[in-house]
Amino acid sequence: MGNIYADEALFKSGILPTTLGKDLTPQQVKRLREAMIEVLKTAIDQGGTTFSDFRGVTGINGNYGGVAWVYGRHKQPCRVCGTPIEKIKLGGRSSHFCPQCQN
């Protein structure tokens, strides 16, 4: 799972991106699994995510970016609580999250 959908699944499950996998409770693992499935289904329904020149097999841009909860929304208000979305670097990659909804 890439950054876009990982950020989204972590948001939907209420888990901070800095949380280590070994520290997740069984309940968090279950929520994360369910969120991953939901996010990927939504992304497929939206035709993926287009940020530059990506096109789906039909040649159409993906629309997931327009419904993203946190990814690509740095400093914008959270769609749930209004807190500005934050962005950090983890392992050399960007990660977006809501510090209020994810704890």
Backbone as CSV, one residue per row, in Angstrom:
resi,resn,N_x,N_y,N_z,CA_x,CA_y,CA_z,C_x,C_y,C_z
1,MET,0.864,-1.164,0.000,0.000,0.000,0.000,0.911,1.227,0.000
2,GLY,0.683,2.162,-0.921,1.498,3.368,-1.016,1.075,4.451,-0.040
3,ASN,1.813,5.540,-0.057,1.591,6.647,0.886,0.173,7.194,0.868
4,ILE,-0.355,7.404,-0.300,-1.684,8.010,-0.404,-2.690,7.198,0.395
5,TYR,-2.778,5.925,0.084,-3.801,5.094,0.702,-3.438,4.692,2.127
6,ALA,-2.156,4.630,2.443,-1.743,4.377,3.833,-2.175,5.543,4.717
7,ASP,-1.920,6.777,4.261,-2.350,7.956,5.025,-3.855,7.931,5.259
8,GLU,-4.589,7.605,4.215,-6.045,7.598,4.300,-6.551,6.509,5.252
9,ALA,-5.970,5.312,5.170,-6.393,4.216,6.044,-6.046,4.509,7.499
10,LEU,-4.879,5.090,7.738,-4.510,5.458,9.108,-5.480,6.503,9.651
11,PHE,-5.861,7.461,8.817,-6.829,8.468,9.259,-8.157,7.809,9.610
12,LYS,-8.668,6.990,8.689,-9.973,6.354,8.907,-9.980,5.469,10.152
13,SER,-8.814,4.938,10.525,-8.745,4.064,11.703,-8.306,4.811,12.959
14,GLY,-8.001,6.121,12.831,-7.655,6.937,13.993,-6.273,6.681,14.555
15,ILE,-5.356,6.201,13.718,-4.007,5.859,14.165,-3.006,6.865,13.609
16,LEU,-2.113,7.355,14.473,-1.059,8.267,14.026,-0.061,7.523,13.136
17,PRO,0.468,8.180,12.106,1.435,7.512,11.233,2.753,7.183,11.936
18,THR,3.018,7.801,13.070,4.252,7.525,13.815,4.137,6.291,14.713
19,THR,2.951,5.703,14.801,2.748,4.514,15.626,3.453,3.315,14.989
20,LEU,4.260,2.630,15.771,4.950,1.442,15.272,3.977,0.272,15.186
21,GLY,4.132,-0.545,14.165,3.258,-1.694,13.990,3.234,-2.607,15.206
22,LYS,4.379,-2.780,15.853,4.451,-3.668,17.022,3.679,-3.127,18.216
23,ASP,3.340,-1.840,18.182,2.617,-1.215,19.289,1.102,-1.173,19.081
24,LEU,0.631,-1.640,17.936,-0.808,-1.631,17.668,-1.517,-2.691,18.506
25,THR,-2.663,-2.323,19.034,-3.489,-3.283,19.766,-4.246,-4.146,18.756
26,PRO,-4.749,-5.299,19.175,-5.554,-6.109,18.252,-6.750,-5.335,17.688
27,GLN,-7.351,-4.480,18.503,-8.490,-3.680,18.034,-8.045,-2.667,16.969
28,GLN,-6.873,-2.053,17.155,-6.357,-1.114,16.155,-6.034,-1.838,14.851
29,VAL,-5.460,-3.034,14.952,-5.147,-3.819,13.754,-6.431,-4.117,12.979
30,LYS,-7.475,-4.486,13.694,-8.765,-4.771,13.048,-9.316,-3.523,12.366
31,ARG,-9.284,-2.379,13.076,-9.779,-1.123,12.484,-8.959,-0.743,11.254
32,LEU,-7.638,-0.911,11.337,-6.769,-0.561,10.218,-7.054,-1.456,9.012
33,ARG,-7.216,-2.735,9.243,-7.526,-3.656,8.150,-8.828,-3.251,7.463
34,GLU,-9.852,-2.977,8.248,-11.142,-2.570,7.686,-11.017,-1.259,6.918
35,ALA,-10.237,-0.319,7.455,-10.040,0.972,6.788,-9.277,0.804,5.478
36,MET,-8.281,-0.080,5.464,-7.518,-0.319,4.236,-8.432,-0.835,3.129
37,ILE,-9.285,-1.763,3.469,-10.221,-2.317,2.480,-11.163,-1.226,1.975
38,GLU,-11.709,-0.448,2.894,-12.639,0.626,2.520,-11.967,1.667,1.621
39,VAL,-10.763,2.088,2.001,-10.042,3.106,1.229,-9.718,2.587,-0.172
40,LEU,-9.240,1.361,-0.269,-8.904,0.818,-1.587,-10.139,0.645,-2.464
41,LYS,-11.248,0.224,-1.885,-12.494,0.120,-2.663,-12.919,1.489,-3.185
42,THR,-12.837,2.507,-2.326,-13.199,3.864,-2.746,-12.266,4.346,-3.846
43,ALA,-10.969,4.098,-3.685,-9.996,4.523,-4.696,-10.278,3.853,-6.039
44,ILE,-10.598,2.585,-6.013,-10.924,1.872,-7.258,-12.176,2.473,-7.892
45,ASP,-13.184,2.729,-7.071,-14.418,3.345,-7.575,-14.156,4.717,-8.191
46,GLN,-13.161,5.434,-7.654,-12.830,6.775,-8.142,-11.822,6.737,-9.297
47,GLY,-11.388,5.569,-9.695,-10.447,5.451,-10.808,-9.013,5.726,-10.420
48,GLY,-8.694,5.635,-9.127,-7.332,5.891,-8.664,-7.132,7.357,-8.321
49,THR,-5.861,7.748,-8.270,-5.505,9.120,-7.892,-4.609,9.718,-8.961
50,THR,-4.958,10.879,-9.461,-4.138,11.575,-10.448,-3.583,12.849,-9.836
51,PHE,-2.244,12.955,-9.797,-1.609,14.187,-9.336,-0.810,14.848,-10.447
52,SER,-0.400,14.096,-11.454,0.310,14.714,-12.576,-0.193,14.098,-13.879
53,ASP,0.480,13.053,-14.362,0.092,12.511,-15.662,-0.500,11.103,-15.604
54,PHE,-0.845,10.615,-14.424,-1.437,9.276,-14.318,-2.792,9.236,-15.017
55,ARG,-3.018,8.157,-15.740,-4.320,7.886,-16.341,-4.650,6.425,-16.076
56,GLY,-5.909,6.137,-15.876,-6.336,4.752,-15.716,-6.288,4.031,-17.048
57,VAL,-6.649,2.754,-17.059,-6.598,1.969,-18.294,-7.530,2.519,-19.364
58,THR,-8.526,3.283,-18.958,-9.453,3.880,-19.926,-8.967,5.238,-20.426
59,GLY,-7.818,5.706,-19.886,-7.283,7.001,-20.289,-7.846,8.173,-19.509
60,ILE,-8.659,7.892,-18.509,-9.305,8.940,-17.709,-8.530,9.166,-16.415
61,ASN,-8.476,10.427,-15.977,-7.831,10.759,-14.703,-8.552,10.084,-13.544
62,GLY,-7.773,9.721,-12.520,-8.368,9.214,-11.291,-8.917,10.368,-10.470
63,ASN,-9.986,10.136,-9.741,-10.652,11.198,-8.980,-10.500,11.086,-7.470
64,TYR,-9.701,10.127,-6.973,-9.622,9.936,-5.526,-9.083,11.171,-4.808
65,GLY,-8.173,11.910,-5.431,-7.608,13.105,-4.790,-8.663,14.094,-4.335
66,GLY,-9.782,14.149,-5.024,-10.851,15.074,-4.659,-11.650,14.661,-3.444
67,VAL,-11.541,13.388,-3.054,-12.276,12.915,-1.878,-11.343,12.503,-0.743
68,ALA,-10.045,12.715,-0.923,-9.065,12.319,0.099,-9.336,13.029,1.421
69,TRP,-9.182,12.290,2.511,-9.396,12.848,3.849,-8.191,13.664,4.298
70,VAL,-6.977,13.155,4.065,-5.783,13.856,4.550,-4.691,14.012,3.500
71,TYR,-4.518,13.044,2.626,-3.395,13.089,1.689,-3.497,14.298,0.753
72,GLY,-2.393,15.036,0.647,-2.350,16.208,-0.222,-3.113,17.405,0.316
73,ARG,-3.505,17.367,1.601,-4.323,18.440,2.177,-3.577,19.183,3.290
74,HIS,-2.247,19.215,3.217,-1.429,19.891,4.227,-1.929,21.315,4.489
75,LYS,-2.120,21.623,5.753,-2.576,22.927,6.256,-4.061,23.211,5.983
76,GLN,-4.741,22.351,5.271,-6.176,22.528,5.049,-6.932,21.957,6.249
77,PRO,-8.146,22.437,6.504,-8.896,21.923,7.654,-9.318,20.464,7.460
78,CYS,-9.226,19.713,8.537,-9.698,18.326,8.539,-11.178,18.330,8.173
79,ARG,-11.578,17.388,7.341,-12.978,17.295,6.912,-13.900,16.853,8.050
80,VAL,-13.326,16.359,9.153,-14.124,15.901,10.291,-14.163,16.942,11.399
81,CYS,-12.982,17.433,11.829,-12.933,18.293,13.020,-12.479,19.727,12.759
82,GLY,-11.942,20.014,11.566,-11.506,21.366,11.239,-10.072,21.694,11.607
83,THR,-9.385,20.798,12.321,-7.980,21.013,12.682,-7.128,20.960,11.414
84,PRO,-6.137,21.851,11.266,-5.290,21.800,10.071,-4.552,20.456,9.937
85,ILE,-4.549,19.918,8.732,-3.837,18.676,8.437,-2.338,18.961,8.493
86,GLU,-1.599,18.055,9.124,-0.148,18.197,9.234,0.546,17.219,8.293
87,LYS,1.801,17.551,7.968,2.601,16.694,7.093,3.965,16.502,7.735
88,ILE,4.424,15.253,7.805,5.745,14.943,8.335,6.459,14.013,7.361
89,LYS,7.762,13.844,7.572,8.547,12.897,6.781,8.792,11.651,7.621
90,LEU,8.478,10.508,7.072,8.743,9.215,7.706,9.447,8.331,6.688
91,GLY,10.649,7.903,7.019,11.385,7.053,6.084,11.603,7.711,4.740
92,GLY,11.766,9.036,4.749,11.998,9.773,3.514,10.751,10.032,2.686
93,ARG,9.594,9.661,3.197,8.338,9.864,2.479,7.427,10.778,3.274
94,SER,6.569,11.511,2.587,5.620,12.398,3.260,4.454,11.599,3.821
95,SER,3.981,12.042,4.976,2.811,11.425,5.592,1.912,12.537,6.106
96,HIS,0.642,12.480,5.758,-0.342,13.490,6.149,-1.264,12.916,7.212
97,PHE,-1.643,13.750,8.192,-2.515,13.265,9.261,-3.204,14.417,9.970
98,CYS,-4.261,14.094,10.701,-4.951,15.062,11.546,-4.547,14.783,12.992
99,PRO,-3.876,15.735,13.642,-3.423,15.502,15.012,-4.567,15.374,16.019
100,GLN,-5.747,15.817,15.659,-6.903,15.716,16.555,-7.619,14.368,16.402
101,CYS,-7.866,13.972,15.172,-8.621,12.738,14.925,-7.772,11.473,15.067
102,GLN,-6.470,11.608,14.887,-5.572,10.455,14.976,-4.720,10.595,16.231
103,ASN,-4.918,9.714,17.172,-4.127,9.780,18.408,-3.932,8.409,19.016
